[in-house]
């Protein structure tokens, strides 16, 4: 193999594919990046056997070939090179790198020994706008639960319908759902459970990209493909296994009505809950007391060893049962902070259902995102 490539192009690709090449003691070749040539492209690939990443960059291919090279050494070295052309050449399982006044040789391993990264081909794909998709994933990704007995809860549920996709995650104590609508309706309906690790890599790799992302489906894998700006050839592909199992019927958990609804400033509510958390007990408890007569919400916390805190926020209060009595609910403050932090609007709607019923947080004027949180039950 002999290739001439710009340092910037090579470096960008190495940063992306090296994300899944780690310290693997049982299969050392997985610590390497696979370099291959394809017409006018240099291809970079890595996998941990559950998640695979491929990256292509334009280059001058003088001689075709392939090799796997330690990811850490190659990425670190190329990152320090000047912004010039780089000459890559493979001889006898050794990669020679020549860039201006820098020359080095890195020992590699035979490309034939590298695990095959599966392919998904065909016309069964859906196009999504990258920016809202990554933002939607980021709003639910933190609410999965590592669970050996219920592995389906360890991933994000993507439910594709004709005009929308719903992104859902839950750990049984709270649930987040984001709905994204398509610009054009599709005739494809599909659902699957995406591992949390894959979801985080999608955010890390694509969140600053623009344009559209193609999703290709198979029974047990999914492929995310981003095109190269200059040509129809793909620039990035991420292929991931899917989590087996049926996602729980979570729609029954989402309350269809509420006992009391409060509209509050998101930042004020978030700051006051964080303040109350300083004085919460071992169970992270904070009390939310709603007073419809005074149009205010009290946030209280108490720690026998430290002290107590009380704050009051004004709010627009609606009582669905036309009652004027106070309601009080205890929550884990961490769950409230997590939910509020993922709401983008300046005002938040807080719907409560008594001491034991699930509560809902949602942006004011936006029905496309909701966060359900279970209260702490009193004994």
Backbone torsions as a table, in degrees:
resi	resn	phi	psi	omega
1	UNK	NA	135.6	176.2
2	UNK	-143.9	121.6	-171.6
3	UNK	-138.6	142.0	169.8
4	UNK	-115.1	128.2	-173.6
5	UNK	-147.5	149.3	175.6
6	UNK	-70.3	140.2	180.0
7	UNK	-56.2	-42.6	-177.4
8	UNK	-59.7	-44.2	-179.0
9	UNK	-65.2	-44.6	179.6
10	UNK	-65.7	-43.2	-178.2
11	UNK	-63.4	-42.8	179.2
12	UNK	-59.4	-42.4	179.6
13	UNK	-67.8	-41.7	-179.4
14	UNK	-63.6	-39.6	179.5
15	UNK	-59.9	-39.2	-177.7
16	UNK	-73.7	-51.9	-174.0
17	UNK	-73.4	-23.9	-179.3
18	UNK	-71.5	-8.5	-177.9
19	UNK	-62.8	-29.7	-178.2
20	UNK	-109.1	3.2	175.9
21	UNK	-93.1	107.1	-173.6
22	UNK	-126.8	-162.6	-177.9
23	UNK	-84.2	100.2	-178.6
24	UNK	-115.8	110.0	-175.8
25	UNK	-80.2	-29.5	-176.4
26	UNK	-80.3	-29.1	179.5
27	UNK	-137.6	82.3	-172.7
28	UNK	-56.0	-28.0	-177.9
29	UNK	-64.1	-20.2	177.2
30	UNK	-70.7	-11.4	173.7
31	UNK	-80.5	-2.8	-176.9
32	UNK	-102.3	161.5	170.5
33	UNK	-105.9	135.4	178.6
34	UNK	-88.9	123.7	175.7
35	UNK	-104.9	127.2	177.6
36	UNK	-136.6	161.9	175.7
37	UNK	-115.3	147.3	-178.7
38	UNK	-151.5	101.0	-177.5
39	UNK	55.0	-111.8	-179.1
40	UNK	-100.5	19.9	-174.6
41	UNK	-123.2	142.7	166.8
42	UNK	-98.9	124.7	-179.6
43	UNK	-103.2	137.7	176.1
44	UNK	-120.4	134.8	-178.0
45	UNK	-139.7	149.6	173.2
46	UNK	-151.1	156.8	179.3
47	UNK	-156.8	152.6	169.5
48	UNK	-114.8	18.5	180.0
49	UNK	79.4	-12.7	174.1
50	UNK	-112.0	-29.2	-178.6
51	UNK	-134.4	130.4	178.8
52	UNK	-124.5	143.9	178.4
53	UNK	-128.1	133.3	175.3
54	UNK	-123.8	141.6	-179.9
55	UNK	-138.5	133.6	177.7
56	UNK	-118.7	144.1	176.7
57	UNK	-139.1	143.7	176.3
58	UNK	-66.3	139.3	177.7
59	UNK	-159.7	169.2	176.3
60	UNK	-92.3	108.7	-176.7
61	UNK	-92.2	106.7	-180.0
62	UNK	-90.6	-27.9	175.6
63	UNK	-152.1	130.1	-177.5
64	UNK	-78.7	158.5	179.1
65	UNK	167.7	-171.2	-178.6
66	UNK	-159.9	158.2	178.7
67	UNK	-169.3	152.8	170.7
68	UNK	-108.1	137.6	-174.0
69	UNK	-131.3	141.8	178.3
70	UNK	-51.4	124.9	-173.1
71	UNK	-63.2	-45.9	-174.9
72	UNK	-63.5	-46.2	-177.7
73	UNK	-65.4	-46.2	-177.1
74	UNK	-65.6	-46.1	-178.3
75	UNK	-64.2	-44.4	-179.2
76	UNK	-63.7	-41.9	-177.5
77	UNK	-68.4	-48.6	-177.5
78	UNK	-62.8	-36.1	-179.5
79	UNK	-60.6	-28.4	-177.3
80	UNK	-91.5	-3.7	-178.8
81	UNK	-76.1	156.6	176.2
82	UNK	-68.6	162.9	-178.3
83	UNK	-79.3	70.8	-178.3
84	UNK	-130.9	-178.9	173.8
85	UNK	-72.6	144.2	178.8
86	UNK	-116.1	133.9	174.4
87	UNK	-101.1	122.7	177.3
88	UNK	-112.8	133.5	178.1
89	UNK	-144.6	135.1	-179.9
90	UNK	-111.1	127.5	173.1
91	UNK	-142.7	128.6	175.5
92	UNK	52.8	46.7	177.2
93	UNK	63.4	25.6	176.9
94	UNK	-125.3	131.4	177.7
95	UNK	-96.1	119.3	175.1
96	UNK	-96.9	132.0	-179.3
97	UNK	-121.5	124.9	-176.7
98	UNK	-129.0	119.6	179.6
99	UNK	-144.8	109.1	-177.7
100	UNK	52.0	-113.6	-178.1
101	UNK	-97.4	16.5	-178.3
102	UNK	-115.4	125.4	175.0
103	UNK	-133.4	138.2	176.4
104	UNK	-151.2	163.7	175.8
105	UNK	-129.7	132.4	179.5
106	UNK	-122.9	126.7	179.4
107	UNK	-74.2	136.9	-179.5
108	UNK	-120.4	-173.2	176.8
109	UNK	-125.8	153.7	-176.1
110	UNK	-58.0	130.6	179.7
111	UNK	-63.4	-25.2	-179.7
112	UNK	-65.1	-21.6	-178.9
113	UNK	-88.5	-5.3	-177.4
114	UNK	-78.9	137.3	-179.4
115	UNK	-59.0	142.8	178.7
116	UNK	-75.8	126.8	175.3
117	UNK	-85.0	122.0	-174.9
118	UNK	-59.5	156.3	177.0
119	UNK	-115.7	146.8	171.2
120	UNK	-123.2	118.4	-176.9
121	UNK	-122.4	168.3	178.1
122	UNK	116.0	-173.6	-176.1
123	UNK	-101.5	6.9	-177.9
124	UNK	-83.8	79.5	-179.4
125	UNK	-141.4	162.1	176.7
126	UNK	-127.2	140.3	176.9
127	UNK	-100.1	136.2	178.8
128	UNK	-129.2	146.2	170.4
129	UNK	-70.0	127.2	-171.1
130	UNK	-62.5	-48.5	-172.2
131	UNK	-60.2	-54.0	179.0
132	UNK	-65.0	-31.4	178.9
133	UNK	-65.5	-46.5	179.4
134	UNK	-65.6	-39.4	177.4
135	UNK	-63.8	-40.3	178.5
136	UNK	-64.4	-44.4	177.6
137	UNK	-59.7	-41.0	-177.7
138	UNK	-66.0	-24.4	-178.7
139	UNK	-80.2	-12.0	-178.4
140	UNK	-123.9	-14.3	-168.6
141	UNK	-62.6	-26.5	-175.7
142	UNK	-81.0	-3.2	-170.8
143	UNK	-107.9	17.8	172.9
144	UNK	-82.1	170.3	-177.5
145	UNK	-134.5	119.6	172.4
146	UNK	-62.5	114.3	-171.5
147	UNK	-145.2	112.8	-178.6
148	UNK	-71.1	-35.2	-178.0
149	UNK	-80.6	-27.3	177.6
150	UNK	-129.1	73.8	-175.3
151	UNK	-61.2	-22.8	-179.5
152	UNK	-63.2	-23.2	179.1
153	UNK	-79.9	-7.0	-178.4
154	UNK	-87.2	3.3	-179.9
155	UNK	-130.9	179.1	178.2
156	UNK	-100.4	132.7	-179.5
157	UNK	-90.3	119.8	176.9
158	UNK	-108.6	117.1	-177.9
159	UNK	-116.0	103.9	-178.6
160	UNK	-89.9	125.4	173.7
161	UNK	-118.8	-178.9	-172.4
162	UNK	-61.0	-36.5	-174.5
163	UNK	-118.8	4.8	-174.3
164	UNK	-160.0	167.8	167.9
165	UNK	-132.9	134.5	177.3
166	UNK	-106.6	128.3	178.6
167	UNK	-107.5	122.0	-173.1
168	UNK	-134.8	141.4	173.7
169	UNK	-144.9	144.1	178.1
170	UNK	-151.2	150.0	172.6
171	UNK	-118.5	18.2	-179.7
172	UNK	83.8	-21.0	178.3
173	UNK	-99.2	-26.7	175.7
174	UNK	-148.9	161.4	-176.1
175	UNK	-144.7	137.3	176.4
176	UNK	-124.4	138.4	178.1
177	UNK	-135.9	130.9	176.4
178	UNK	-122.5	131.8	178.5
179	UNK	-111.4	128.4	177.2
180	UNK	-117.3	131.8	-179.3
181	UNK	-99.8	140.5	179.1
182	UNK	-79.5	150.0	174.3
183	UNK	-67.6	-36.0	176.5
184	UNK	-129.1	141.8	179.4
185	UNK	-67.7	149.1	177.1
186	UNK	-115.6	167.6	175.2
187	UNK	-105.6	17.0	-178.2
188	UNK	-109.1	128.1	173.4
189	UNK	-120.4	125.3	-171.2
190	UNK	-152.6	147.8	174.3
191	UNK	-144.2	146.9	177.9
192	UNK	-160.6	167.4	179.5
193	UNK	-111.8	116.8	-176.2
194	UNK	-95.0	130.2	176.9
195	UNK	-57.2	145.4	-179.6
196	UNK	-60.4	-38.4	-179.3
197	UNK	-59.3	-43.7	178.8
198	UNK	-62.9	-42.7	179.9
199	UNK	-59.6	-42.9	179.0
200	UNK	-64.4	-37.8	178.7
201	UNK	-67.8	-35.8	176.0
202	UNK	-59.7	-43.2	178.9
203	UNK	-64.1	-47.6	-176.7
204	UNK	-63.4	-37.9	-173.0
205	UNK	-88.0	-37.5	-170.5
206	UNK	-107.1	-9.0	-171.2
207	UNK	-63.0	-23.8	178.7
208	UNK	-102.2	5.6	176.6
209	UNK	-85.3	164.9	175.4
210	UNK	-129.3	160.6	179.3
211	UNK	105.9	-150.3	-175.1
212	UNK	-118.0	153.1	179.6
213	UNK	-119.1	132.5	176.8
214	UNK	-95.3	136.3	176.3
215	UNK	-114.6	119.3	176.1
216	UNK	-105.7	139.5	-174.4
217	UNK	-113.9	149.6	165.8
218	UNK	-143.9	171.0	-175.6
219	UNK	-57.3	-33.3	-176.1
220	UNK	-129.8	10.5	179.2
221	UNK	-144.8	160.8	175.8
222	UNK	-137.7	144.5	-179.6
223	UNK	-120.9	128.1	174.6
224	UNK	-107.0	125.3	-174.7
225	UNK	-126.3	130.2	177.6
226	UNK	-115.3	129.4	-174.7
227	UNK	-78.4	157.5	173.8
228	UNK	-79.9	134.8	-176.4
229	UNK	-58.5	-38.8	-172.6
230	UNK	-83.2	-24.9	-173.4
231	UNK	-139.0	167.2	176.1
232	UNK	-70.8	-9.8	-178.0
233	UNK	-66.2	141.6	176.6
234	UNK	-65.3	147.0	174.7
235	UNK	-98.3	-42.3	-178.2
236	UNK	-132.4	135.3	170.3
237	UNK	-128.6	133.0	173.0
238	UNK	-120.8	119.4	179.2
239	UNK	-117.1	132.8	-173.6
240	UNK	-135.4	145.2	168.8
241	UNK	-68.0	159.4	176.0
242	UNK	-108.3	155.4	178.0
243	UNK	-83.0	127.7	180.0
244	UNK	-77.1	154.4	178.1
245	UNK	118.3	170.0	179.3
246	UNK	-101.0	129.2	177.9
247	UNK	-71.1	142.0	-178.1
248	UNK	-62.2	151.8	177.6
249	UNK	-75.4	83.2	-171.0
250	UNK	-78.4	-15.2	-176.5
251	UNK	-58.5	-30.5	179.0
252	UNK	-69.0	-16.8	179.7
253	UNK	-80.4	-29.4	-176.2
254	UNK	-74.3	118.9	-178.5
255	UNK	-62.3	138.3	177.6
256	UNK	-91.4	-11.6	178.2
257	UNK	-147.6	176.6	-178.5
258	UNK	-141.9	158.2	174.2
259	UNK	-83.4	-40.2	178.7
260	UNK	-147.5	141.4	179.8
261	UNK	-123.1	133.9	-179.2
262	UNK	-126.9	134.3	173.2
263	UNK	-106.4	122.3	-173.1
264	UNK	-132.8	162.5	169.5
265	UNK	-69.3	125.2	-177.1
266	UNK	-62.2	-48.0	-176.3
267	UNK	-65.0	-39.0	178.3
268	UNK	-65.1	-43.7	178.9
269	UNK	-63.7	-43.6	-179.5
270	UNK	-63.0	-44.0	-179.9
271	UNK	-65.1	-40.0	-179.1
272	UNK	-70.0	-34.2	176.3
273	UNK	-68.4	-39.4	176.6
274	UNK	-63.8	-38.6	176.7
275	UNK	-64.0	-45.7	179.8
276	UNK	-62.4	-30.3	-177.3
277	UNK	-63.3	-25.2	179.5
278	UNK	-62.0	-30.1	-176.1
279	UNK	-109.8	15.1	179.8
280	UNK	-77.4	161.5	-179.5
281	UNK	-84.6	-165.6	-177.2
282	UNK	-64.7	-26.3	179.3
283	UNK	-89.4	9.5	179.0
284	UNK	61.6	32.4	-173.6
285	UNK	-81.2	136.6	165.8
286	UNK	-131.4	145.0	-179.5
287	UNK	-102.3	133.3	175.7
288	UNK	-111.3	115.9	-178.7
289	UNK	-116.6	124.3	-177.7
290	UNK	-107.0	126.1	179.9
291	UNK	-116.5	97.8	-177.3
292	UNK	-62.2	-34.7	-178.1
293	UNK	-62.7	-43.4	-177.4
294	UNK	-89.3	-5.0	-177.9
295	UNK	55.1	49.4	-178.7
296	UNK	-146.2	159.3	178.6
297	UNK	-122.6	127.8	176.2
298	UNK	-97.8	139.5	174.9
299	UNK	-121.0	119.2	-173.5
300	UNK	-126.8	145.6	173.9
301	UNK	-149.0	152.9	-176.8
302	UNK	-149.0	134.2	176.6
303	UNK	-127.8	116.0	-176.3
304	UNK	-54.6	-30.5	-176.5
305	UNK	-90.9	-18.0	-173.1
306	UNK	-115.7	-46.2	-177.3
307	UNK	148.0	-155.0	-177.1
308	UNK	-146.1	165.2	-178.8
309	UNK	-143.0	141.9	175.7
310	UNK	-140.6	131.2	175.8
311	UNK	-137.0	156.1	-177.0
312	UNK	-128.3	134.9	177.7
313	UNK	-123.5	137.2	172.6
314	UNK	-74.8	146.4	179.8
315	UNK	-155.8	153.9	174.9
316	UNK	-86.1	113.6	-170.3
317	UNK	-110.7	131.1	173.7
318	UNK	-120.9	133.5	-179.4
319	UNK	-114.7	112.7	-174.3
320	UNK	-67.3	-23.4	-177.4
321	UNK	-98.3	8.7	179.9
322	UNK	57.9	29.1	176.5
323	UNK	-98.8	158.9	179.5
324	UNK	-119.0	11.2	-179.0
325	UNK	-78.2	155.0	178.0
326	UNK	-71.7	147.4	173.0
327	UNK	-122.2	146.5	-177.3
328	UNK	-136.4	130.8	-179.3
329	UNK	-136.9	142.7	179.6
330	UNK	-105.5	131.9	179.8
331	UNK	-128.3	157.2	166.2
332	UNK	-75.1	118.6	-173.3
333	UNK	-61.3	-31.5	-180.0
334	UNK	-61.5	-38.6	-179.8
335	UNK	-66.8	-38.9	178.1
336	UNK	-67.2	-43.1	179.4
337	UNK	-61.4	-43.5	-179.9
338	UNK	-61.2	-44.4	-179.0
339	UNK	-66.0	-46.0	-179.3
340	UNK	-64.7	-34.7	-178.1
341	UNK	-66.8	-21.3	-179.6
342	UNK	-97.6	4.4	176.4
343	UNK	-96.8	129.6	-171.2
344	UNK	-92.2	-17.5	-174.4
345	UNK	-80.3	162.4	179.1
346	UNK	-78.1	-25.2	178.0
347	UNK	-113.8	144.6	-179.8
348	UNK	-125.3	141.5	175.2
349	UNK	-98.6	125.2	-178.3
350	UNK	-117.2	113.2	-178.5
351	UNK	-110.2	122.4	-176.3
352	UNK	-114.6	151.2	-178.8
353	UNK	-133.0	53.3	175.0
354	UNK	79.7	-167.5	-173.7
355	UNK	-70.2	-29.1	-172.9
356	UNK	-121.3	-9.1	-178.6
357	UNK	-81.9	151.5	179.0
358	UNK	-64.7	143.1	176.8
359	UNK	-105.7	158.1	-178.1
360	UNK	-127.8	133.6	170.3
361	UNK	-112.2	135.1	177.5
362	UNK	-151.0	155.0	175.9
363	UNK	-67.5	143.6	176.7
364	UNK	-68.2	131.6	177.4
365	UNK	77.3	10.6	-179.0
366	UNK	-135.6	112.4	-179.1
367	UNK	-94.4	6.5	-175.2
368	UNK	-89.9	-4.1	176.9
369	UNK	-138.2	135.8	174.3
370	UNK	-145.6	154.9	-178.8
371	UNK	-135.3	118.9	-179.1
372	UNK	-103.8	132.2	180.0
373	UNK	-133.1	134.4	178.8
374	UNK	-84.9	138.4	177.1
375	UNK	-76.9	166.0	172.3
376	UNK	-83.2	121.8	-178.0
377	UNK	-76.4	136.7	177.8
378	UNK	-87.2	146.2	179.7
379	UNK	-97.6	NA	NA
